[in-house]
Amino acid sequence: DHDNYQLTTVDKWIISRLQYAEAEVTRGFESYRFDRSATAIYEFIWNEYCDWYLELTKPVLNNPDTPAEIKAGTRRTLVRVLETAMRLAHPIMPFITEEIWQKLAPLAGKQGETIMRQPYPETQPGKMDADAQAGIEWVQAFILGIRKIRGEMDIAPGKPLDVYLVNASDQDQAAAQEHASLLKFVGRVNEISILENESDAPESAVALIGDLKILIPLAGLID
């Protein structure tokens, strides 16, 4: 059963980000800048794994129609990346990482009596995935743009919004299509429509990703 899994772009993204974190931590230790190592671990676990990855896995795991091998790939990635992060953090946070590792290790297919005897994580350049990183960075920018508009316009976080895209390049359109389920679930978006002409748009709030304009029509949302 171990071979029957498939990784999503989101899984490949977090695995890729882990490689960069490992490299940054190693650089910190080699130059005796333990503060930099600690910061890199914190940024990875808190911002990338907890803030983003956990959120972006929900559309996969909560959807009954998701194929079993894709769910298996996501579960495997969730556990394996967290197990690696515990080994990465162990020199700086010895006790809590040992406790968590003891519970995680069997799930991640690791054996051994203690995290102290496990190999320290090393960057694997083959797992650095520029395409996955570019794709998920676009998704993050899109969702942050929508959240910014919600904050500025005092629109409830859970209220589903219609979105229009103006100046959408072929790349933007492909990304919107590929990541539609993420944008809809995590960004709380209803429909995403491409507008050829901005003058056709209703009165809207605007967020920018490069040349791409994300428009959220305001009718019915604010007084």
Backbone hydrogen bonds in HBPLUS format (Angstrom, degrees):
<---DONOR---> <-ACCEPTOR-->    atom                        ^
c    i                          cat <-CA-CA->   ^        H-A-AA   ^      H-
h    n   atom  resd res      DA  || num        DHA   H-A  angle D-A-AA Bond
n    s   type  num  typ     dist DA aas  dist angle  dist       angle   num
A0004-ASN N   A0001-ASP O   3.06 MM   3  5.37 151.3  2.15 109.5 118.1     1
A0005-TYR N   A0003-ASP O   3.05 MM   2  5.86 134.1  2.27 103.0  90.8     2
A0006-GLN N   A0069-GLU O   2.79 MM  63  5.37 147.7  1.90 134.1 125.7     3
A0012-LYS N   A0008-THR O   3.00 MM   4  6.34 164.4  2.03 153.0 156.8     4
A0013-TRP N   A0009-THR O   2.84 MM   4  6.00 145.5  1.96 142.3 152.4     5
A0014-ILE N   A0010-VAL O   3.09 MM   4  6.41 162.6  2.12 151.9 153.8     6
A0015-ILE N   A0011-ASP O   3.07 MM   4  6.28 160.8  2.11 152.1 157.7     7
A0016-SER N   A0012-LYS O   2.93 MM   4  6.02 150.8  2.01 140.6 149.0     8
A0017-ARG N   A0013-TRP O   2.85 MM   4  6.14 160.4  1.88 153.8 159.2     9
A0018-LEU N   A0014-ILE O   2.94 MM   4  6.09 145.7  2.06 140.6 149.6    10
A0019-GLN N   A0015-ILE O   3.30 MM   4  6.65 145.2  2.43 139.2 146.6    11
A0019-GLN N   A0016-SER O   3.07 MM   3  5.31 124.0  2.40 100.0 113.5    12
A0020-TYR N   A0016-SER O   3.38 MM   4  6.85 152.2  2.46 146.9 153.5    13
A0021-ALA N   A0017-ARG O   2.96 MM   4  6.28 155.6  2.02 148.8 156.1    14
A0022-GLU N   A0018-LEU O   2.88 MM   4  6.12 162.7  1.91 154.0 158.0    15
A0023-ALA N   A0019-GLN O   3.08 MM   4  6.32 155.7  2.14 143.1 149.4    16
A0024-GLU N   A0020-TYR O   2.99 MM   4  6.21 157.2  2.04 148.0 154.1    17
A0025-VAL N   A0021-ALA O   2.88 MM   4  6.13 159.3  1.93 156.3 161.7    18
A0026-THR N   A0022-GLU O   2.97 MM   4  6.14 163.3  2.00 149.2 153.7    19
A0027-ARG N   A0023-ALA O   2.95 MM   4  6.19 158.8  2.00 146.6 152.5    20
A0028-GLY N   A0024-GLU O   3.03 MM   4  6.28 153.6  2.10 143.6 150.6    21
A0029-PHE N   A0025-VAL O   3.02 MM   4  6.38 159.5  2.07 153.5 158.0    22
A0030-GLU N   A0026-THR O   2.92 MM   4  6.13 163.3  1.95 154.9 159.9    23
A0031-SER N   A0027-ARG O   3.12 MM   4  6.27 142.2  2.26 143.8 152.4    24
A0033-ARG N   A0028-GLY O   2.70 MM   5  4.66 146.0  1.82 155.2 152.4    25
A0032-TYR N   A0029-PHE O   3.12 MM   3  4.96 164.3  2.14 104.8 107.9    26
A0036-ARG N   A0033-ARG O   2.95 MM   3  5.43 127.6  2.23 107.1 119.6    27
A0037-SER N   A0033-ARG O   3.24 MM   4  6.72 153.8  2.32 146.6 154.1    28
A0038-ALA N   A0034-PHE O   2.87 MM   4  6.09 164.3  1.90 149.5 153.7    29
A0039-THR N   A0035-ASP O   2.90 MM   4  6.09 156.3  1.96 144.3 151.1    30
A0040-ALA N   A0036-ARG O   2.95 MM   4  6.12 160.0  1.99 147.5 152.5    31
A0041-ILE N   A0037-SER O   3.05 MM   4  6.33 157.0  2.11 150.7 156.6    32
A0042-TYR N   A0038-ALA O   2.92 MM   4  6.13 164.0  1.94 151.0 155.8    33
A0043-GLU N   A0039-THR O   2.81 MM   4  5.99 172.0  1.82 157.4 159.4    34
A0044-PHE N   A0040-ALA O   3.05 MM   4  6.13 160.0  2.09 141.2 146.9    35
A0045-ILE N   A0041-ILE O   2.93 MM   4  6.11 178.0  1.93 159.4 159.8    36
A0046-TRP N   A0042-TYR O   2.81 MM   4  5.67 161.1  1.84 154.6 160.5    37
A0047-ASN N   A0043-GLU O   2.95 MM   4  5.28 135.8  2.15 123.8 136.8    38
A0048-GLU N   A0043-GLU O   3.30 MM   5  6.83 155.2  2.37 151.1 158.5    39
A0049-TYR N   A0044-PHE O   2.84 MM   5  6.14 161.1  1.87 167.9 173.9    40
A0050-CYS N   A0045-ILE O   2.93 MM   5  6.10 153.6  2.00 148.1 156.0    41
A0051-ASP N   A0046-TRP O   3.00 MM   5  6.25 150.8  2.09 143.6 152.7    42
A0052-TRP N   A0047-ASN O   3.23 MM   5  6.55 134.8  2.45 143.0 155.1    43
A0053-TYR N   A0048-GLU O   2.82 MM   5  6.05 164.3  1.85 153.8 159.3    44
A0054-LEU N   A0049-TYR O   2.97 MM   5  6.27 149.2  2.07 160.8 168.1    45
A0056-LEU N   A0052-TRP O   2.86 MM   4  6.04 163.3  1.89 161.1 166.5    46
A0057-THR N   A0053-TYR O   2.96 MM   4  6.16 126.5  2.25 148.5 161.6    47
A0058-LYS N   A0055-GLU O   3.20 MM   3  5.57 148.4  2.31 105.7 114.5    48
A0060-VAL N   A0057-THR O   3.07 MM   3  5.38 126.8  2.37 105.2 118.9    49
A0061-LEU N   A0057-THR O   2.97 MM   4  6.23 169.5  1.98 163.1 165.7    50
A0062-ASN N   A0058-LYS O   2.78 MM   4  5.55 159.7  1.82 155.3 159.3    51
A0066-THR N   A0063-ASN O   3.07 MM   3  5.59 168.2  2.09 118.9 122.7    52
A0070-ILE N   A0067-PRO O   3.07 MM   3  5.50 132.5  2.31 107.2 119.7    53
A0071-LYS N   A0067-PRO O   3.13 MM   4  6.54 160.6  2.17 155.6 161.4    54
A0072-ALA N   A0068-ALA O   2.85 MM   4  6.06 157.2  1.91 148.5 155.7    55
A0073-GLY N   A0069-GLU O   3.02 MM   4  6.12 148.6  2.12 131.4 139.2    56
A0074-THR N   A0070-ILE O   3.02 MM   4  6.29 155.4  2.08 148.3 154.2    57
A0075-ARG N   A0071-LYS O   2.88 MM   4  6.14 167.7  1.89 157.3 160.5    58
A0076-ARG N   A0072-ALA O   2.93 MM   4  5.98 162.7  1.96 147.3 152.8    59
A0077-THR N   A0073-GLY O   2.97 MM   4  6.10 155.3  2.04 139.9 146.8    60
A0078-LEU N   A0074-THR O   2.84 MM   4  6.05 165.5  1.86 155.4 159.1    61
A0079-VAL N   A0075-ARG O   3.11 MM   4  6.32 165.8  2.13 152.3 154.8    62
A0080-ARG N   A0076-ARG O   2.88 MM   4  5.99 167.4  1.89 153.0 157.4    63
A0081-VAL N   A0077-THR O   2.90 MM   4  5.73 165.3  1.93 149.1 153.5    64
A0082-LEU N   A0078-LEU O   3.30 MM   4  6.27 155.1  2.36 133.2 140.2    65
A0083-GLU N   A0079-VAL O   2.90 MM   4  6.10 156.4  1.96 148.3 155.3    66
A0084-THR N   A0080-ARG O   2.98 MM   4  6.18 157.5  2.03 144.3 150.0    67
A0085-ALA N   A0081-VAL O   2.89 MM   4  6.12 154.5  1.96 145.8 153.4    68
A0086-MET N   A0082-LEU O   2.98 MM   4  6.28 143.0  2.12 145.0 154.3    69
A0087-ARG N   A0083-GLU O   3.24 MM   4  6.64 153.0  2.31 144.2 150.4    70
A0088-LEU N   A0084-THR O   2.89 MM   4  6.19 151.0  1.98 148.5 157.8    71
A0089-ALA N   A0085-ALA O   2.92 MM   4  6.11 151.3  2.01 144.6 151.2    72
A0090-HIS N   A0086-MET O   2.97 MM   4  5.89 125.8  2.27 139.2 152.4    73
A0092-ILE N   A0089-ALA O   2.95 MM   3  5.57 134.9  2.16 119.7 132.0    74
A0093-MET N   A0089-ALA O   2.84 MM   4  5.86 156.3  1.89 156.5 162.8    75
A0098-GLU N   A0094-PRO O   3.24 MM   4  6.26 148.7  2.34 136.5 144.4    76
A0099-GLU N   A0095-PHE O   3.09 MM   4  6.41 162.6  2.12 152.3 156.4    77
A0100-ILE N   A0096-ILE O   2.98 MM   4  6.22 169.7  1.99 153.4 155.6    78
A0101-TRP N   A0097-THR O   2.81 MM   4  5.80 158.5  1.86 144.0 151.3    79
A0102-GLN N   A0098-GLU O   2.98 MM   4  6.15 155.0  2.05 150.7 155.7    80
A0103-LYS N   A0100-ILE O   3.09 MM   3  5.45 126.8  2.39 104.3 117.0    81
A0104-LEU N   A0100-ILE O   2.94 MM   4  6.18 154.8  2.01 150.9 159.2    82
A0105-ALA N   A0101-TRP O   2.74 MM   4  5.53 169.3  1.75 158.6 159.4    83
A0107-LEU N   A0104-LEU O   2.85 MM   3  5.32 118.0  2.24 114.8 131.1    84
A0108-ALA N   A0104-LEU O   2.97 MM   4  6.19 146.9  2.08 153.3 162.9    85
A0108-ALA N   A0105-ALA O   3.07 MM   3  5.09 121.8  2.42  96.8 111.7    86
A0110-LYS N   A0105-ALA O   2.80 MM   5  4.80 166.5  1.82 147.6 143.4    87
A0109-GLY N   A0106-PRO O   3.21 MM   3  5.06 159.1  2.25  98.3 103.7    88
A0117-ARG N   A0114-THR O   3.27 MM   3  5.84 155.7  2.33 111.7 117.1    89
A0118-GLN N   A0115-ILE O   3.05 MM   3  5.19 162.9  2.08 108.8 113.8    90
A0127-LYS N   A0124-GLN O   2.83 MM   3  5.67 164.4  1.85 129.2 134.5    91
A0128-MET N   A0125-PRO O   3.02 MM   3  5.31 165.3  2.05 112.4 116.5    92
A0133-GLN N   A0129-ASP O   3.03 MM   4  6.26 160.7  2.06 151.7 157.8    93
A0134-ALA N   A0130-ALA O   2.89 MM   4  6.09 160.4  1.93 149.7 154.7    94
A0135-GLY N   A0131-ASP O   2.94 MM   4  6.13 161.4  1.97 150.8 156.1    95
A0136-ILE N   A0132-ALA O   2.99 MM   4  6.19 165.9  2.01 153.1 156.0    96
A0137-GLU N   A0133-GLN O   2.88 MM   4  5.96 150.6  1.97 146.5 155.2    97
A0138-TRP N   A0134-ALA O   3.10 MM   4  6.27 149.2  2.20 142.2 149.5    98
A0139-VAL N   A0135-GLY O   3.14 MM   4  6.49 154.7  2.20 141.5 148.3    99
A0140-GLN N   A0136-ILE O   2.82 MM   4  6.06 160.8  1.86 149.4 154.5   100
A0141-ALA N   A0137-GLU O   2.94 MM   4  6.14 161.6  1.97 146.6 151.2   101
A0142-PHE N   A0138-TRP O   2.96 MM   4  6.15 156.4  2.02 149.1 155.7   102
A0143-ILE N   A0139-VAL O   2.92 MM   4  6.18 168.8  1.93 157.1 159.3   103
A0144-LEU N   A0140-GLN O   2.84 MM   4  5.98 163.3  1.87 153.8 159.0   104
A0145-GLY N   A0141-ALA O   2.92 MM   4  5.99 149.1  2.01 140.3 148.7   105
A0146-ILE N   A0142-PHE O   3.07 MM   4  6.41 156.8  2.13 149.1 154.6   106
A0147-ARG N   A0143-ILE O   2.91 MM   4  6.16 156.7  1.97 148.2 155.2   107
A0148-LYS N   A0144-LEU O   2.87 MM   4  6.03 148.5  1.97 143.6 152.0   108
A0149-ILE N   A0145-GLY O   3.16 MM   4  6.47 157.9  2.21 145.1 150.0   109
A0150-ARG N   A0146-ILE O   2.96 MM   4  6.28 160.6  2.00 149.2 154.9   110
A0151-GLY N   A0147-ARG O   2.91 MM   4  6.16 159.7  1.95 147.8 152.9   111
A0152-GLU N   A0148-LYS O   2.89 MM   4  6.17 165.1  1.91 154.9 158.6   112
A0153-MET N   A0149-ILE O   2.85 MM   4  5.90 158.3  1.89 154.7 160.3   113
A0154-ASP N   A0150-ARG O   2.77 MM   4  5.52 108.6  2.29 137.8 152.7   114
A0155-ILE N   A0150-ARG O   2.86 MM   5  4.60 157.2  1.91 131.6 138.0   115
A0154-ASP N   A0151-GLY O   3.41 MM   3  5.11 153.9  2.49  92.8 100.2   116
A0159-LYS N   A0156-ALA O   3.14 MM   3  5.44 160.3  2.18 112.1 118.2   117
A0161-LEU N   A0188-ARG O   3.08 MM  27  6.59 148.6  2.18 138.2 145.2   118
A0190-ASN N   A0161-LEU O   2.64 MM  29  5.30 169.8  1.65 134.8 138.5   119
A0163-VAL N   A0191-GLU O   2.87 MM  28  6.10 163.5  1.89 169.0 174.4   120
A0193-SER N   A0163-VAL O   2.87 MM  30  6.33 163.2  1.90 157.8 162.2   121
A0164-TYR N   A0215-LEU O   2.87 MM  51  4.95 165.3  1.89 145.9 150.9   122
A0215-LEU N   A0164-TYR O   2.79 MM  51  4.95 178.6  1.79 158.1 158.1   123
A0165-LEU N   A0193-SER O   2.75 MM  28  6.16 150.0  1.83 159.3 167.4   124
A0195-LEU N   A0165-LEU O   2.81 MM  30  5.80 177.2  1.81 161.0 160.3   125
A0166-VAL N   A0213-LYS O   2.97 MM  47  5.05 163.8  2.00 145.7 150.7   126
A0213-LYS N   A0166-VAL O   2.93 MM  47  5.05 176.6  1.93 153.6 153.5   127
A0173-GLN N   A0169-SER O   2.95 MM   4  6.24 163.6  1.98 154.8 158.6   128
A0174-ALA N   A0170-ASP O   2.91 MM   4  6.11 156.3  1.96 145.8 152.5   129
A0175-ALA N   A0171-GLN O   2.88 MM   4  6.09 158.3  1.92 149.1 155.3   130
A0176-ALA N   A0172-ASP O   2.85 MM   4  6.07 160.4  1.88 152.5 157.8   131
A0177-GLN N   A0173-GLN O   3.03 MM   4  6.20 151.0  2.11 142.2 149.7   132
A0178-GLU N   A0174-ALA O   2.82 MM   4  6.01 167.6  1.84 152.7 156.5   133
A0179-HIS N   A0175-ALA O   2.88 MM   4  5.87 163.4  1.90 151.7 156.0   134
A0180-ALA N   A0177-GLN O   3.43 MM   3  5.18 169.2  2.44 103.5 104.1   135
A0182-LEU N   A0179-HIS O   3.02 MM   3  5.36 120.7  2.39 107.4 122.0   136
A0183-LEU N   A0179-HIS O   2.99 MM   4  6.28 167.9  2.01 163.5 167.0   137
A0184-LYS N   A0180-ALA O   2.88 MM   4  6.01 160.9  1.91 154.0 159.4   138
A0185-PHE N   A0181-SER O   2.97 MM   4  5.95 160.3  2.01 140.8 146.6   139
A0186-VAL N   A0182-LEU O   2.80 MM   4  5.62 153.9  1.87 149.2 156.7   140
A0187-GLY N   A0183-LEU O   2.92 MM   4  4.90 130.6  2.17 113.0 128.0   141
A0189-VAL N   A0184-LYS O   3.10 MM   5  4.21 140.7  2.26 104.2 115.7   142
A0200-ASP N   A0197-ASN O   3.04 MM   3  5.69 160.1  2.08 116.4 122.7   143
A0201-ALA N   A0198-GLU O   2.96 MM   3  5.42 163.5  1.99 115.4 120.8   144
A0218-LEU N   A0203-GLU O   2.97 MM  15  6.13 167.9  1.99 154.5 154.8   145
A0205-ALA N   A0216-ILE O   2.98 MM  11  5.23 159.0  2.02 137.9 138.9   146
A0216-ILE N   A0205-ALA O   2.89 MM  11  5.23 159.8  1.93 151.5 157.8   147
A0207-ALA N   A0214-ILE O   2.88 MM   7  5.04 149.4  1.98 140.0 149.8   148
A0214-ILE N   A0207-ALA O   2.72 MM   7  5.04 174.1  1.72 161.4 162.1   149
A0209-ILE N   A0212-LEU O   2.92 MM   3  5.11 160.9  1.96 145.3 150.6   150
A0212-LEU N   A0209-ILE O   2.98 MM   3  5.11 140.5  2.14 138.6 130.7   151
A0221-LEU N   A0218-LEU O   2.87 MM   3  5.22 163.1  1.90 132.4 135.7   152
